[in-house]
C-alpha cells in the first residue's frame, strides 16, 4: 500500500499546507489558522509539521497516529510491542532511517514494511524507494515512540562497541597492520571512514585481547539478530562479545582489506594472511579464512605466533625417553619422520620445533605447506597453490632439484605426494611430514591403503609420533582429589602404578586461569621403526600387530602417555580421558 498524494479534493484555502495538516483540519483536529501558524513555525525551526504540532500540544501523538492511519487507510501499530532485538537494521541505511524518521520492520515477498509517523511525506517516500529499489508497505506509528526506538537503535551499535573497547590498556596508534609489501597498501588499509572507527577499534581490541588471553583462534559469527565473537582458548571455544548484526559487513570488509582479499566477493570462501605489529620486536601473523553463511560472512582468524616454534622440545611436554627417541631420529642423515594427529593437535609446532633445532647455516631446509603458518628465517618456505598448479607433489619435485638436506611436507594427502616423499627419504634426505591418523601404528596401514608398497614404507619411515593436546592444570588453584581405585583401573592404570606414591589433582578455577586450566601440554606416542616392526610391515601385518610389538619395545600408547601426565600432576584424569581413546 502506498501513500496518496492528497486526501482533499479541493483544499483551495489550504493548498499551501502539507498533506498531514490538511488531514488534521478535515478531521477537526486543527483549525486552518492554527495550521498556518504551525507551518510558519515549522519553516523557522526547519523541523517537521508533525513535530511542531505535537510540541505545541494541539493534539496528542496517539490521536494523530489514529487519524492519519484512518485517512490513509494504513495499519496502525503500537511500536513498543515490538521486540527491539529482532528489528533488522540491514533493511535500510541507519543514516537514512534517522534522517527521515523511519523504522524498517520486515521484508516479505520482496516488499519492505516500514513504520512512519507521517505517511503523507512524498519527498521521504521517493527517497526511500530510490534507496531500496523495492515497493514499500507503510505502517503508521506514534512519533515519540518511533523517535525513542530510532535513537536507541542508532546508538546501540556505537555504544556496544565503545563499551567493549572501553578500558583498553593499549594505544591503538601503536598498533599498525603491516604488510610485507609496499607501504601504499598499508596506508589504504588503515584509511578508515569516521563511521567505521568504532568497528576498527573493536577489531583491534579483539585481536589484542585474543593474544593476551592466549587464544589460538578468533571466530566472528553473524546470526540473524546478533553478531558473536568467540575465542578458542586452550582448545575450548568461549564467547567473549556479542554485538548488533549491523557490524558484520564493515568488520568483514576491514579484515579483507588487511588480508588482501577481494572485498567485493562474498559468495565463495577466501583465505588470506595479515600481520599485527605489537612492538618493534614482536610481530604476530594471522591466517584468515572467510566463509559465506546464511546471515553474512563468518571469519575465522588463526593466530600464528612465530615464538611458539622457538619454545624448544622441552616446553612441548615430551617425556625424557620420548624426547631422546625424537632427537635421535631428527639427527639421522636420511629417512622419513611422520607426525600424526587431528586438526589443532600441535603438529605444526612440533615440526617447526624440530626444524628450529636443525636450522643451521650448513643445512638447506625447504618446506611446502598449505599455507605456511610460521615464518622461520633460514628456511625456504613455499605455499602450495593448487589453482596455479603448485601442489605438494610439484613442490617436492622442485625441492629435489634444489639440493636439499631436509624437506618438510605440510601433509601427505595422496599417493603421488607419498611416493615422492618416500623416494626423497630413500635417497639421502631427511623428510618430515604429517598425516591425519588416530595413532602411530595406524599411520603405517594408512600409507599402505594409499597404495605405498610395504617395502618402501619399511625402508623409509624411521619414526612416527602421534600427539594430542590436553589442558594443563593451573598450578595456583589445582587441588588434590580422590579417585576410586576402580575408575583408575578402568582408565588404564596398572596395579603397579596404584602404589600410593602419587596424587591426582582436579581443576578449581581462579583469576589467573580458565576454569582451572592454563595452557596446554602435549601427549605423545613416539614410535621408532625398529627391525621387528619393519618385518611386520614387510609381512603385511596389521596395525594391531605393530601396536603389540611397539608396546613390547616400551612405546607408550597415547592413553598411557596421558596417564603419566596425571601421575606427574600436570593435567587431570578427565582431560586425558577426553582427548585419548582406548
Beta strands, then each sheet from edge to edge (+ up, - down):
strand 1: 75-76
strand 2: 102-108
strand 3: 111-116
strand 4: 135-140
strand 5: 176-178
strand 6: 215-222
strand 7: 227-233
strand 8: 236-243
strand 9: 270-277
strand 10: 283-293
strand 11: 296-304
strand 12: 335-340
strand 13: 365-369
strand 14: 380-383
strand 15: 406-409
strand 16: 430-435
strand 17: 461-473
strand 18: 479-480
strand 19: 505-506
strand 20: 517-528
sheet 1: 1+ 4+ 3+ 2-
sheet 2: 5+ 9- 10+ 11- 6+ 7- 8+
sheet 3: 14+ 13+ 15+ 16+ 12+ 17+ 20-
sheet 4: 18+ 19-
end
